[in-house]
Amino acid sequence: MGIMSDIRSYWEQQSMGSLRYRGSSSHRNASGAIYNRNSFAIASPDEKRSKAFARESVVAGFKAAAIAAVLSAMPVVVACRKIPWAKRNLNHTAQALIISSASISAFFITADKATLESARSNTHYDKTA
C-alpha cells in the first residue's frame, strides 16, 4: 500500500531470511552486481563510488562545522565578557546555542553543496539533443 507497509514486509522477510540460506535471494543484474531481490531499496550501480561521495560530503561538513564553531565561539565569549547587555542576558546555555546553531548550519550547508557537486559530476547529459 505505502512506504510503511513495504518497510514492514521487508523487515519481516529479512527476519525470516536470516533463518534460511541467504544465497537463494541474491541475484546478479545485467552489469554483474549482486543485489537482493527482497530489498525495497534500489542500489546504486556503483555503490563504492556513491559511498565515497557520501563520505566526502560528511568530512567536508565536519570540517566546516569545526571552523564555524571556533569562529563563532570567539566573538560570543568575548561579547559575553565585555558587553554589559550580553553579560546580563546571555547565560551559558544561550552561548552554547549560538555556537552550535552556527556549526550545525555550516555542516548541513557544506554537506549539501558537496552532495550536489558529486551529483552534478555524475550526471551525463546528451549534448546532441
All heavy atoms as an XYZ file, in Angstrom:
982
protein
N       0.815     -1.188      0.000
C       0.000      0.000      0.000
C       0.861      1.254      0.000
O       0.696      2.101     -0.824
C      -0.893      0.014      1.228
C      -2.189     -0.741      1.099
S      -3.141     -0.310     -0.299
C      -4.467      0.527      0.429
N       1.731      1.312      0.986
C       2.550      2.505      1.091
C       3.960      2.157      1.514
O       4.342      0.992      1.594
N       4.710      3.193      1.805
C       6.106      3.012      2.180
C       6.225      2.233      3.481
O       7.042      1.323      3.598
C       6.805      4.380      2.287
C       6.870      5.029      0.908
C       8.195      4.222      2.871
C       7.391      6.432      0.920
N       5.379      2.552      4.460
C       5.481      1.873      5.754
C       5.174      0.383      5.638
O       5.843     -0.438      6.258
C       4.543      2.530      6.778
C       4.937      3.942      7.140
S       6.656      4.118      7.633
C       6.641      3.243      9.168
N       4.189      0.019      4.848
C       3.883     -1.411      4.693
C       5.005     -2.110      3.933
O       5.315     -3.274      4.209
C       2.545     -1.610      3.999
O       2.583     -1.087      2.691
N       5.626     -1.424      2.968
C       6.767     -2.009      2.262
C       7.928     -2.245      3.205
O       8.583     -3.286      3.157
C       7.221     -1.095      1.127
C       6.238     -1.054     -0.030
O       5.368     -1.935     -0.087
O       6.354     -0.121     -0.850
N       8.186     -1.281      4.079
C       9.278     -1.431      5.042
C       8.978     -2.573      6.002
O       9.851     -3.395      6.301
C       9.509     -0.108      5.805
C      10.049      0.949      4.844
C      10.461     -0.311      6.975
C      10.142      2.331      5.442
N       7.725     -2.637      6.481
C       7.350     -3.704      7.416
C       7.511     -5.071      6.765
O       8.097     -5.994      7.353
C       5.917     -3.509      7.888
C       5.538     -4.475      8.986
C       4.111     -4.312      9.503
N       3.574     -2.972      9.432
C       2.566     -2.598      8.615
N       2.008     -3.460      7.813
N       2.128     -1.366      8.629
N       7.047     -5.221      5.524
C       7.170     -6.518      4.852
C       8.639     -6.847      4.568
O       9.035     -8.005      4.650
C       6.354     -6.534      3.565
O       6.864     -5.601      2.646
N       9.430     -5.824      4.259
C      10.854     -6.057      4.032
C      11.524     -6.602      5.286
O      12.264     -7.575      5.240
C      11.534     -4.759      3.583
C      13.040     -4.839      3.561
C      13.699     -5.533      2.560
C      13.795     -4.230      4.550
C      15.067     -5.616      2.534
C      15.164     -4.308      4.536
C      15.800     -5.001      3.529
O      17.164     -5.079      3.520
N      11.251     -5.983      6.437
C      11.874     -6.448      7.679
C      11.371     -7.823      8.086
O      12.112     -8.615      8.647
C      11.665     -5.437      8.800
C      12.515     -4.237      8.616
C      12.096     -2.979      8.348
C      13.951     -4.175      8.628
N      13.165     -2.140      8.185
C      14.319     -2.840      8.362
C      14.948     -5.112      8.827
C      15.632     -2.441      8.301
C      16.265     -4.692      8.770
C      16.590     -3.374      8.508
N      10.108     -8.121      7.782
C       9.613     -9.464      8.049
C      10.350    -10.484      7.193
O      10.719    -11.558      7.672
C       8.114     -9.527      7.785
C       7.284     -8.829      8.832
C       5.819     -8.731      8.438
O       5.453     -9.207      7.338
O       5.052     -8.178      9.241
N      10.572    -10.151      5.920
C      11.301    -11.054      5.032
C      12.736    -11.224      5.496
O      13.293    -12.320      5.434
C      11.286    -10.531      3.603
C       9.950    -10.646      2.924
C       9.959     -9.991      1.556
O      10.981     -9.440      1.140
N       8.837    -10.038      0.867
N      13.339    -10.148      5.974
C      14.721    -10.229      6.431
C      14.832    -11.108      7.663
O      15.764    -11.879      7.797
C      15.276     -8.837      6.727
C      15.559     -8.021      5.506
C      16.612     -8.651      4.613
O      17.484     -9.372      5.059
N      16.505     -8.391      3.330
N      13.884    -10.975      8.590
C      13.959    -11.786      9.802
C      13.696    -13.256      9.478
O      14.291    -14.144     10.064
C      12.975    -11.288     10.856
O      11.649    -11.418     10.376
N      12.809    -13.540      8.510
C      12.577    -14.915      8.086
C      13.778    -15.426      7.287
O      14.137    -16.579      7.393
C      11.322    -14.998      7.218
C      10.077    -14.637      7.955
S       9.596    -15.973      8.991
C       8.075    -16.375      8.222
N      14.382    -14.533      6.500
C      15.506    -14.920      5.652
C      16.757    -15.240      6.439
O      17.624    -15.960      5.970
N      16.866    -14.712      7.669
C      18.060    -14.999      8.453
C      18.066    -16.432      8.938
O      19.105    -16.964      9.291
C      18.156    -14.042      9.644
O      17.052    -14.254     10.504
N      16.899    -17.092      8.929
C      16.815    -18.469      9.379
C      17.127    -19.464      8.270
O      17.402    -20.615      8.523
C      15.406    -18.751      9.930
C      14.993    -17.892     11.121
C      13.552    -18.188     11.485
C      15.904    -18.131     12.302
N      17.066    -19.021      7.005
C      17.318    -19.920      5.900
C      18.576    -19.478      5.152
O      19.154    -18.431      5.426
C      16.120    -19.960      4.962
C      15.891    -18.663      4.298
C      14.700    -18.651      3.428
N      14.572    -17.242      3.066
C      13.796    -16.771      2.170
N      13.013    -17.557      1.525
N      13.767    -15.505      1.902
N      18.966    -20.241      4.173
C      20.153    -19.936      3.377
C      19.908    -18.681      2.560
O      18.956    -18.578      1.806
C      20.459    -21.127      2.461
C      21.637    -20.900      1.570
C      22.914    -20.753      2.104
C      21.485    -20.807      0.201
C      23.989    -20.538      1.284
C      22.557    -20.590     -0.622
C      23.807    -20.459     -0.076
O      24.876    -20.241     -0.881
N      20.769    -17.674      2.697
C      20.565    -16.381      2.037
C      20.929    -16.396      0.555
O      20.576    -15.496     -0.171
C      21.375    -15.290      2.733
C      20.795    -14.922      4.033
C      21.348    -13.583      4.426
N      20.688    -13.145      5.620
C      19.731    -12.233      5.632
N      19.328    -11.683      4.538
N      19.179    -11.874      6.756
N      21.656    -17.380      0.101
C      22.084    -17.400     -1.287
C      20.940    -17.459     -2.276
O      21.074    -17.073     -3.421
N      19.774    -17.918     -1.838
C      18.660    -18.069     -2.758
C      18.021    -16.734     -3.133
O      17.368    -16.638     -4.153
C      17.595    -18.983     -2.141
O      17.109    -18.389     -0.956
N      18.189    -15.703     -2.302
C      17.541    -14.431     -2.606
C      18.481    -13.443     -3.286
O      18.063    -12.374     -3.665
C      16.984    -13.800     -1.323
O      18.046    -13.492     -0.463
N      19.739    -13.794     -3.463
C      20.687    -12.899     -4.122
C      20.772    -13.241     -5.606
O      20.808    -14.401     -5.988
C      22.075    -13.025     -3.493
O      22.032    -12.580     -2.175
N      20.785    -12.210     -6.427
C      20.843    -12.389     -7.871
C      21.812    -11.383     -8.463
O      22.200    -10.429     -7.818
C      19.448    -12.206     -8.478
C      18.451    -13.175     -7.953
N      18.377    -14.468     -8.385
C      17.502    -13.045     -6.993
C      17.416    -15.092     -7.740
N      16.868    -14.251     -6.880
N      22.166    -11.589     -9.712
C      23.032    -10.650    -10.417
C      22.212     -9.908    -11.457
O      21.399    -10.492    -12.155
C      24.190    -11.366    -11.086
C      25.175    -11.940    -10.109
C      26.410    -12.441    -10.850
N      27.336    -13.035     -9.916
C      28.294    -12.354     -9.303
N      28.436    -11.078     -9.538
N      29.098    -12.945     -8.472
N      22.467     -8.590    -11.551
C      21.778     -7.813    -12.582
C      22.610     -7.820    -13.858
O      23.610     -8.530    -13.954
C      21.469     -6.400    -12.098
C      22.709     -5.625    -11.746
O      23.809     -6.058    -12.012
N      22.517     -4.468    -11.150
N      22.224     -7.022    -14.836
C      22.878     -7.035    -16.144
C      24.351     -6.633    -16.061
O      25.178     -7.134    -16.810
C      22.144     -6.105    -17.104
N      24.696     -5.743    -15.112
C      26.087     -5.313    -15.004
C      26.921     -6.266    -14.157
O      28.108     -6.061    -13.991
C      26.155     -3.907    -14.411
O      25.653     -3.925    -13.093
N      26.300     -7.310    -13.597
C      27.040     -8.286    -12.815
C      27.053     -8.012    -11.335
O      27.614     -8.779    -10.564
N      26.409     -6.921    -10.881
C      26.379     -6.605     -9.457
C      25.353     -7.481     -8.760
O      24.292     -7.774     -9.298
C      26.035     -5.131     -9.251
N      25.693     -7.905     -7.563
C      24.781     -8.743     -6.791
C      23.796     -7.843     -6.070
O      24.172     -6.847     -5.471
C      25.553     -9.608     -5.778
C      26.472    -10.580     -6.524
C      24.592    -10.369     -4.884
C      27.362    -11.388     -5.627
N      22.517     -8.186     -6.148
C      21.511     -7.432     -5.427
C      20.549     -8.402     -4.751
O      20.446     -9.558     -5.134
C      20.752     -6.477     -6.356
C      19.868     -7.154     -7.368
C      18.513     -7.319     -7.112
C      20.379     -7.619     -8.563
C      17.695     -7.943     -8.031
C      19.565     -8.237     -9.480
C      18.222     -8.403     -9.208
O      17.423     -9.012    -10.112
N      19.849     -7.921     -3.754
C      18.896     -8.720     -3.011
C      17.517     -8.466     -3.588
O      17.045     -7.339     -3.582
C      18.957     -8.343     -1.528
C      18.146     -9.272     -0.657
O      17.403    -10.111     -1.167
N      18.299     -9.129      0.624
N      16.857     -9.499     -4.066
C      15.561     -9.326     -4.704
C      14.498     -8.907     -3.686
O      13.517     -8.285     -4.035
C      15.143    -10.611     -5.384
C      13.977    -10.392     -6.314
C      13.333    -11.615     -6.839
N      14.211    -12.696     -7.208
C      13.894    -13.599     -8.111
N      12.763    -13.525     -8.741
N      14.706    -14.581     -8.372
N      14.679     -9.218     -2.413
C      13.687     -8.897     -1.394
C      13.773     -7.454     -0.920
O      12.917     -7.001     -0.185
C      13.853     -9.825     -0.191
C      13.575    -11.257     -0.564
O      12.812    -11.525     -1.478
N      14.211    -12.180      0.132
N      14.799     -6.727     -1.293
C      15.001     -5.370     -0.806
C      14.073     -4.401     -1.509
O      13.854     -4.487     -2.713
C      16.445     -4.933     -1.033
O      16.616     -3.610     -0.639
N      13.508     -3.458     -0.749
C      12.658     -2.433     -1.354
C      13.477     -1.260     -1.861
O      12.966     -0.423     -2.585
C      11.596     -1.936     -0.369
C      12.163     -1.214      0.814
C      12.300      0.156      0.789
C      12.546     -1.895      1.931
C      12.818      0.825      1.875
C      13.063     -1.238      3.012
C      13.200      0.117      2.993
N      14.750     -1.176     -1.481
C      15.627     -0.098     -1.928
C      16.416     -0.566     -3.149
O      16.827     -1.713     -3.231
C      16.583      0.294     -0.820
N      16.609      0.334     -4.092
C      17.368      0.013     -5.294
C      18.784      0.528     -5.107
O      18.996      1.712     -4.851
C      16.725      0.667     -6.534
C      15.302      0.142     -6.702
C      17.559      0.398     -7.771
C      14.518      0.875     -7.755
N      19.739     -0.356     -5.219
C      21.135      0.017     -5.009
C      21.667      0.784     -6.212
O      21.216      0.606     -7.337
C      21.981     -1.228     -4.777
N      22.628      1.646     -5.945
C      23.277      2.399     -6.997
C      24.134      1.455     -7.835
O      24.688      0.487     -7.312
C      24.162      3.477     -6.372
O      24.931      4.104     -7.349
N      24.283      1.719     -9.136
C      25.126      0.854     -9.959
C      26.575      0.824     -9.487
O      27.242     -0.179     -9.615
C      25.038      1.476    -11.352
C      23.850      2.343    -11.336
C      23.625      2.741     -9.921
N      27.028      1.917     -8.961
C      28.403      1.986     -8.485
C      28.373      2.327     -7.000
O      28.543      3.483     -6.604
C      29.175      3.038     -9.282
C      30.664      2.915     -9.075
O      31.091      2.002     -8.332
O      31.402      3.723     -9.643
N      28.150      1.321     -6.167
C      27.929      1.533     -4.736
C      29.168      2.090     -4.026
O      29.063      2.951     -3.168
C      27.514      0.212     -4.086
C      26.940      0.355     -2.713
C      25.579      1.040     -2.709
O      24.825      0.913     -3.669
O      25.298      1.720     -1.714
N      30.357      1.636     -4.403
C      31.574      2.124     -3.741
C      31.787      3.607     -3.993
O      32.166      4.350     -3.105
C      32.788      1.333     -4.225
C      32.841     -0.079     -3.696
C      34.083     -0.776     -4.172
C      34.099     -2.208     -3.680
N      35.254     -2.941     -4.158
N      31.543      4.025     -5.232
C      31.713      5.435     -5.568
C      30.688      6.302     -4.845
O      31.002      7.388     -4.370
C      31.600      5.613     -7.080
C      32.239      6.883     -7.561
C      32.467      6.809     -9.033
N      31.483      7.676     -9.663
C      31.178      7.663    -10.935
N      31.750      6.806    -11.732
N      30.292      8.490    -11.418
N      29.473      5.797     -4.722
C      28.431      6.533     -4.006
C      28.794      6.703     -2.541
O      28.614      7.777     -1.967
C      27.095      5.811     -4.122
O      26.686      5.723     -5.450
N      29.302      5.643     -1.937
C      29.700      5.722     -0.527
C      30.886      6.669     -0.353
O      30.973      7.382      0.642
C      30.039      4.338      0.009
C      28.819      3.481      0.218
C      29.168      2.140      0.803
C      27.913      1.309      0.973
N      28.185      0.011      1.562
N      31.782      6.693     -1.327
C      32.929      7.603     -1.246
C      32.470      9.055     -1.330
O      32.962      9.912     -0.588
C      33.922      7.294     -2.361
N      31.508      9.338     -2.218
C      30.983     10.704     -2.320
C      30.255     11.107     -1.038
O      30.378     12.241     -0.582
C      30.041     10.841     -3.514
C      30.746     10.961     -4.833
C      30.321     10.226     -5.924
C      31.825     11.809     -4.988
C      30.967     10.329     -7.139
C      32.472     11.922     -6.205
C      32.043     11.182     -7.285
N      29.502     10.182     -0.454
C      28.799     10.484      0.798
C      29.796     10.757      1.913
O      29.622     11.675      2.719
C      27.880      9.332      1.169
N      30.857      9.961      1.951
C      31.883     10.171      2.978
C      32.580     11.517      2.789
O      32.841     12.229      3.762
C      32.899      9.041      2.947
C      33.964      9.159      4.013
C      34.759      7.889      4.153
N      35.860      8.036      5.060
C      35.753      8.087      6.371
N      34.582      8.020      6.928
N      36.819      8.234      7.140
N      32.876     11.876      1.548
C      33.491     13.180      1.280
C      32.588     14.317      1.730
O      33.056     15.310      2.278
C      33.787     13.325     -0.212
C      34.950     12.496     -0.707
C      35.120     12.605     -2.214
O      34.543     13.531     -2.812
O      35.827     11.766     -2.775
N      31.286     14.171      1.517
C      30.337     15.205      1.947
C      30.336     15.357      3.459
O      30.332     16.472      3.982
C      28.933     14.860      1.473
O      28.866     14.832      0.083
N      30.350     14.236      4.163
C      30.334     14.283      5.627
C      31.636     14.883      6.160
O      31.616     15.711      7.079
C      30.092     12.872      6.203
C      30.302     12.843      7.698
C      28.691     12.407      5.857
N      32.747     14.495      5.581
C      34.037     15.032      6.039
C      34.105     16.540      5.794
O      34.542     17.306      6.665
C      35.206     14.295      5.342
C      36.522     15.005      5.576
C      35.286     12.865      5.838
N      33.655     16.975      4.625
C      33.646     18.412      4.337
C      32.720     19.154      5.291
O      33.036     20.255      5.758
C      33.213     18.651      2.892
N      31.578     18.543      5.621
C      30.656     19.155      6.574
C      31.251     19.277      7.965
O      31.088     20.305      8.629
N      31.945     18.235      8.408
C      32.575     18.296      9.735
C      33.680     19.345      9.789
O      33.838     20.037     10.799
C      33.131     16.935     10.141
C      32.112     16.042     10.780
C      31.885     14.784     10.281
C      31.377     16.462     11.878
C      30.944     13.953     10.854
C      30.431     15.646     12.464
C      30.215     14.384     11.950
N      34.447     19.459      8.717
C      35.487     20.489      8.692
C      34.877     21.882      8.788
O      35.354     22.731      9.547
C      36.319     20.374      7.406
C      37.277     19.216      7.398
C      38.044     19.180      6.083
C      38.979     17.996      6.018
N      39.686     17.923      4.731
N      33.824     22.101      8.014
C      33.162     23.408      8.054
C      32.529     23.670      9.416
O      32.564     24.796      9.921
C      32.105     23.490      6.959
N      31.962     22.636     10.039
C      31.344     22.798     11.359
C      32.383     23.138     12.413
O      32.145     23.972     13.292
C      30.591     21.533     11.738
N      33.546     22.512     12.341
C      34.598     22.805     13.307
C      35.097     24.235     13.160
O      35.291     24.950     14.160
C      35.758     21.820     13.124
N      35.286     24.660     11.929
C      35.737     26.033     11.692
C      34.684     27.037     12.148
O      34.999     28.040     12.806
C      36.088     26.233     10.201
C      37.329     25.404      9.854
C      36.310     27.695      9.874
C      37.612     25.313      8.376
N      33.412     26.751     11.839
C      32.335     27.658     12.250
C      32.197     27.718     13.767
O      31.908     28.788     14.320
C      31.021     27.225     11.621
N      32.405     26.597     14.433
C      32.311     26.589     15.899
C      33.388     27.469     16.514
O      33.113     28.259     17.430
C      32.429     25.164     16.422
N      34.609     27.353     16.006
C      35.702     28.171     16.541
C      35.480     29.647     16.219
O      35.638     30.519     17.086
C      37.059     27.685     15.975
C      38.176     28.648     16.331
C      37.372     26.295     16.511
N      35.093     29.928     14.975
C      34.923     31.324     14.574
C      33.708     31.992     15.223
O      33.688     33.214     15.366
C      34.814     31.428     13.053
C      36.092     31.107     12.283
C      35.870     31.224     10.792
C      37.226     32.020     12.717
N      32.703     31.209     15.604
C      31.564     31.819     16.289
C      31.746     31.821     17.803
O      31.141     32.650     18.493
C      30.273     31.089     15.919
O      30.308     29.753     16.383
N      32.581     30.948     18.324
C      32.785     30.899     19.776
C      33.573     32.104     20.271
O      33.259     32.648     21.341
C      33.503     29.611     20.166
N      34.568     32.502     19.513
C      35.401     33.620     19.979
C      34.602     34.911     20.164
O      34.651     35.505     21.245
C      36.581     33.822     19.017
C      37.609     32.711     19.122
S      39.078     32.993     18.158
C      38.481     32.752     16.504
N      33.842     35.377     19.184
C      33.102     36.623     19.413
C      32.007     36.490     20.477
O      31.747     37.447     21.206
C      32.482     36.958     18.067
C      32.893     35.931     17.120
C      33.738     34.939     17.807
N      31.394     35.316     20.582
C      30.336     35.135     21.585
C      30.923     35.220     22.984
O      30.385     35.916     23.865
C      29.606     33.788     21.368
C      28.725     33.450     22.553
C      28.775     33.840     20.102
N      32.021     34.549     23.216
C      32.645     34.568     24.550
C      33.168     35.964     24.880
O      32.982     36.467     26.001
C      33.762     33.503     24.635
C      34.564     33.646     25.910
C      33.166     32.114     24.532
N      33.801     36.600     23.928
C      34.306     37.955     24.156
C      33.159     38.922     24.420
O      33.222     39.752     25.341
C      35.171     38.425     22.957
C      35.482     39.901     23.050
C      36.458     37.617     22.891
N      32.084     38.805     23.658
C      30.934     39.689     23.851
C      30.298     39.479     25.220
O      29.885     40.439     25.883
C      29.905     39.460     22.751
N      30.225     38.228     25.654
C      29.617     37.950     26.966
C      30.488     38.428     28.119
O      30.002     38.561     29.237
C      29.325     36.462     27.095
S      27.958     35.952     26.062
N      31.753     38.648     27.879
C      32.626     39.155     28.949
C      32.724     40.680     28.948
O      32.944     41.286     29.984
C      34.015     38.561     28.795
C      34.036     37.060     28.829
C      35.209     36.552     29.613
N      35.356     35.112     29.469
C      34.773     34.240     30.269
N      33.994     34.650     31.233
N      34.950     32.949     30.093
N      32.573     41.302     27.777
C      32.818     42.741     27.671
C      31.561     43.594     27.545
O      31.532     44.714     28.033
C      33.720     43.027     26.456
C      35.065     42.344     26.521
C      35.910     42.925     27.609
C      37.280     42.249     27.634
N      38.045     42.671     28.776
N      30.514     43.108     26.854
C      29.314     43.916     26.616
C      28.342     43.718     27.777
O      27.972     42.580     28.096
C      28.668     43.523     25.275
C      29.666     43.751     24.134
C      27.375     44.294     25.043
C      29.206     43.229     22.796
N      27.916     44.792     28.423
C      27.050     44.659     29.602
C      25.723     43.960     29.311
O      25.260     43.144     30.106
C      26.809     46.103     30.046
C      27.916     46.886     29.453
C      28.325     46.175     28.210
N      25.095     44.256     28.183
C      23.827     43.595     27.862
C      24.011     42.090     27.722
O      23.208     41.299     28.212
C      23.258     44.168     26.563
C      21.968     43.507     26.173
C      20.728     43.888     26.545
C      21.815     42.340     25.357
N      19.794     43.026     26.010
C      20.452     42.061     25.271
C      22.707     41.491     24.693
C      19.941     40.988     24.551
C      22.205     40.426     23.983
C      20.836     40.185     23.915
N      25.068     41.680     27.032
C      25.331     40.255     26.842
C      25.670     39.580     28.160
O      25.287     38.435     28.389
C      26.464     40.066     25.841
N      26.378     40.292     29.046
C      26.684     39.739     30.370
C      25.414     39.413     31.129
O      25.299     38.375     31.775
C      27.495     40.744     31.192
C      28.957     40.544     31.183
C      29.551     41.503     32.205
C      31.006     41.706     31.939
N      31.608     42.683     32.833
N      24.440     40.337     31.068
C      23.198     40.150     31.810
C      22.282     39.108     31.188
O      21.623     38.366     31.911
C      22.436     41.478     31.883
C      23.022     42.491     32.832
C      22.073     43.665     33.031
N      21.528     44.201     31.791
C      22.078     45.193     31.093
N      23.187     45.768     31.526
N      21.521     45.630     29.992
N      22.209     39.050     29.870
C      21.153     38.281     29.222
C      21.576     36.956     28.587
O      20.720     36.140     28.283
C      20.482     39.138     28.140
C      19.772     40.318     28.762
O      19.110     40.181     29.785
N      19.932     41.478     28.147
N      22.841     36.741     28.349
C      23.264     35.504     27.700
C      23.976     34.588     28.698
O      25.148     34.783     29.019
C      24.194     35.800     26.520
C      23.579     36.577     25.354
C      24.630     36.827     24.291
C      22.400     35.843     24.777
N      23.248     33.593     29.175
C      23.879     32.625     30.080
C      24.643     31.583     29.251
O      24.739     31.678     28.030
C      22.834     31.982     30.993
C      21.771     31.244     30.225
O      21.872     31.075     29.015
N      20.739     30.812     30.929
N      25.167     30.559     29.917
C      25.981     29.561     29.222
C      25.169     28.787     28.184
O      25.683     28.436     27.121
C      26.608     28.600     30.233
C      27.584     29.261     31.149
N      28.772     29.754     30.695
C      27.523     29.525     32.478
C      29.434     30.291     31.716
N      28.689     30.171     32.809
N      23.898     28.530     28.481
C      23.052     27.815     27.525
C      22.839     28.628     26.258
O      22.901     28.091     25.139
C      21.686     27.489     28.165
O      21.919     26.776     29.377
C      20.831     26.659     27.243
N      22.596     29.912     26.411
C      22.404     30.768     25.235
C      23.674     30.839     24.395
O      23.610     30.795     23.155
C      21.986     32.166     25.681
N      24.807     30.906     25.050
C      26.070     30.937     24.318
C      26.272     29.635     23.544
O      26.678     29.645     22.376
C      27.230     31.152     25.278
C      27.216     32.500     25.957
C      28.263     32.581     27.045
O      29.327     31.992     26.935
N      27.957     33.320     28.101
N      25.971     28.507     24.188
C      26.123     27.209     23.523
C      25.165     27.089     22.337
O      25.530     26.532     21.290
C      25.880     26.084     24.514
N      23.965     27.622     22.486
C      23.004     27.558     21.383
C      23.454     28.401     20.193
O      23.283     27.996     19.038
C      21.621     28.019     21.851
C      20.852     27.006     22.697
C      19.600     27.643     23.250
C      20.517     25.785     21.869
N      24.020     29.557     20.461
C      24.511     30.411     19.370
C      25.638     29.715     18.626
O      25.659     29.658     17.390
C      24.975     31.775     19.924
C      23.780     32.562     20.445
C      25.715     32.564     18.847
C      24.154     33.790     21.250
N      26.570     29.148     19.378
C      27.722     28.488     18.754
C      27.296     27.233     18.002
O      27.716     26.989     16.865
C      28.782     28.160     19.825
C      29.339     29.460     20.410
C      29.896     27.303     19.252
C      30.116     29.272     21.682
N      26.427     26.419     18.618
C      26.021     25.172     17.963
C      25.146     25.426     16.742
O      25.225     24.683     15.760
C      25.305     24.253     18.946
O      24.105     24.842     19.378
N      24.319     26.467     16.788
C      23.496     26.745     15.599
C      24.361     27.154     14.415
O      24.080     26.774     13.275
C      22.454     27.814     15.906
O      23.084     29.040     16.201
N      25.405     27.882     14.674
C      26.321     28.254     13.591
C      27.027     27.031     13.020
O      27.143     26.871     11.795
C      27.337     29.267     14.092
N      27.485     26.142     13.892
C      28.213     24.970     13.402
C      27.284     23.971     12.718
O      27.660     23.357     11.716
C      28.994     24.299     14.536
O      28.115     23.873     15.542
N      26.055     23.812     13.216
C      25.109     22.898     12.578
C      24.733     23.393     11.190
O      24.690     22.618     10.227
C      23.862     22.714     13.463
C      24.217     21.902     14.701
C      22.731     22.039     12.697
C      23.142     21.877     15.750
N      24.470     24.674     11.070
C      24.110     25.207      9.753
C      25.285     25.101      8.783
O      25.091     24.781      7.604
C      23.628     26.646      9.866
O      24.652     27.470     10.352
N      26.500     25.323      9.264
C      27.674     25.181      8.394
C      27.832     23.744      7.928
O      28.153     23.491      6.757
C      28.928     25.637      9.128
N      27.582     22.775      8.827
C      27.687     21.367      8.449
C      26.705     21.033      7.334
O      27.076     20.471      6.308
C      27.428     20.458      9.652
C      27.361     19.008      9.282
C      28.515     18.274      9.146
C      26.142     18.395      9.042
C      28.457     16.939      8.780
C      26.080     17.067      8.677
C      27.235     16.334      8.549
N      25.441     21.373      7.527
C      24.430     20.986      6.544
C      24.589     21.719      5.218
O      24.394     21.127      4.152
C      23.027     21.177      7.109
C      22.642     20.082      8.050
C      22.482     20.342      9.392
C      22.465     18.786      7.596
C      22.138     19.328     10.262
C      22.122     17.769      8.459
C      21.954     18.039      9.797
N      24.949     22.977      5.258
C      25.138     23.721      4.013
C      26.308     23.144      3.222
O      26.213     22.910      2.019
C      25.338     25.222      4.303
C      24.027     25.832      4.802
C      25.849     25.952      3.072
C      24.172     27.230      5.356
N      27.415     22.873      3.899
C      28.598     22.345      3.209
C      28.364     20.926      2.713
O      28.750     20.588      1.584
C      29.820     22.386      4.140
O      29.959     23.705      4.645
C      31.075     21.983      3.415
N      27.742     20.078      3.536
C      27.474     18.705      3.096
C      26.518     18.690      1.914
O      26.687     17.896      0.979
C      26.907     17.894      4.260
N      25.534     19.577      1.919
C      24.590     19.654      0.806
C      25.293     20.114     -0.463
O      25.059     19.576     -1.547
C      23.444     20.593      1.160
C      22.354     20.586      0.115
O      21.958     19.482     -0.310
O      21.907     21.676     -0.281
N      26.163     21.106     -0.342
C      26.912     21.578     -1.515
C      27.796     20.476     -2.086
O      27.879     20.303     -3.304
C      27.773     22.790     -1.157
C      27.001     24.073     -1.050
C      27.941     25.219     -0.766
C      27.189     26.530     -0.673
N      28.097     27.653     -0.417
N      28.462     19.718     -1.210
C      29.332     18.642     -1.680
C      28.518     17.532     -2.337
O      28.937     16.955     -3.350
C      30.140     18.077     -0.519
N      27.345     17.232     -1.792
C      26.485     16.214     -2.384
C      25.987     16.652     -3.752
O      25.984     15.861     -4.703
C      25.290     15.921     -1.460
O      25.788     15.527     -0.181
C      24.412     14.828     -2.024
N      25.571     17.895     -3.862
C      25.111     18.399     -5.155
C      26.244     18.441     -6.180
O      26.030     18.170     -7.367
C      24.495     19.786     -4.999
C      23.155     19.821     -4.273
C      22.724     21.263     -4.051
C      22.111     19.066     -5.049
N      27.440     18.760     -5.735
C      28.596     18.776     -6.637
C      28.880     17.375     -7.172
O      29.136     17.195     -8.364
C      29.818     19.323     -5.906
C      31.050     19.413     -6.747
C      32.240     19.927     -5.956
O      32.034     20.647     -4.966
O      33.362     19.584     -6.339
N      28.819     16.370     -6.302
C      29.056     14.998     -6.759
C      27.923     14.525     -7.667
O      28.156     13.779     -8.617
C      29.222     14.052     -5.580
O      28.010     13.915     -4.878
N      26.698     14.967     -7.393
C      25.580     14.594     -8.268
C      25.753     15.223     -9.644
O      25.464     14.583    -10.658
C      24.263     15.041     -7.647
N      26.223     16.471     -9.689
C      26.462     17.119    -10.987
C      27.576     16.422    -11.759
O      27.517     16.312    -12.983
C      26.823     18.582    -10.789
C      25.640     19.461    -10.624
C      26.030     20.928    -10.691
N      25.153     21.667     -9.815
C      25.468     22.150     -8.637
N      26.696     22.003     -8.190
N      24.603     22.788     -7.908
N      28.594     15.964    -11.044
C      29.696     15.296    -11.738
C      29.281     13.930    -12.267
O      29.871     13.433    -13.224
C      30.899     15.153    -10.808
O      30.628     14.227     -9.785
N      28.254     13.309    -11.661
C      27.793     12.002    -12.123
C      26.705     12.087    -13.178
O      26.325     11.073    -13.743
C      27.257     11.186    -10.942
C      28.369     10.759    -10.026
O      29.481     10.560    -10.473
N      28.077     10.636     -8.765
N      26.177     13.271    -13.422
C      25.098     13.427    -14.394
C      25.680     13.424    -15.800
O      26.657     14.100    -16.087
C      24.351     14.740    -14.138
O      23.908     14.747    -12.799
C      23.160     14.862    -15.056
N      25.057     12.658    -16.653
C      25.511     12.571    -18.036
C      24.435     13.172    -18.928
O      23.328     12.651    -19.027
C      25.757     11.119    -18.436
C      26.724     10.424    -17.545
N      28.065     10.703    -17.548
C      26.540      9.484    -16.592
C      28.667      9.958    -16.646
N      27.772      9.199    -16.045
N      24.760     14.289    -19.557
C      23.812     14.944    -20.446
C      24.119     14.554    -21.872
O      25.272     14.449    -22.275
C      23.900     16.467    -20.314
C      23.373     16.983    -19.007
C      24.218     17.533    -18.067
C      22.010     16.916    -18.725
C      23.733     18.017    -16.866
C      21.516     17.389    -17.538
C      22.383     17.936    -16.597
O      21.895     18.395    -15.434
N      23.070     14.401    -22.651
C      23.224     14.167    -24.065
C      23.306     15.527    -24.752
O      22.284     16.190    -24.931
C      22.052     13.338    -24.599
C      22.258     12.962    -26.059
O      23.384     13.123    -26.566
O      21.272     12.512    -26.672
N      24.487     15.959    -25.117
C      24.681     17.308    -25.636
C      24.186     17.460    -27.082
O      24.053     18.552    -27.588
C      26.150     17.697    -25.530
C      26.618     17.746    -24.089
C      27.992     18.333    -24.021
C      28.640     18.356    -22.720
N      28.231     18.356    -21.511
N      23.933     16.333    -27.743
C      23.466     16.414    -29.136
C      21.970     16.716    -29.212
O      21.501     17.197    -30.227
C      23.732     15.095    -29.867
O      23.046     14.032    -29.214
C      25.227     14.816    -29.918
N      21.235     16.415    -28.164
C      19.777     16.603    -28.197
C      19.387     18.043    -27.974
O      20.023     18.867    -27.506
C      19.109     15.744    -27.142
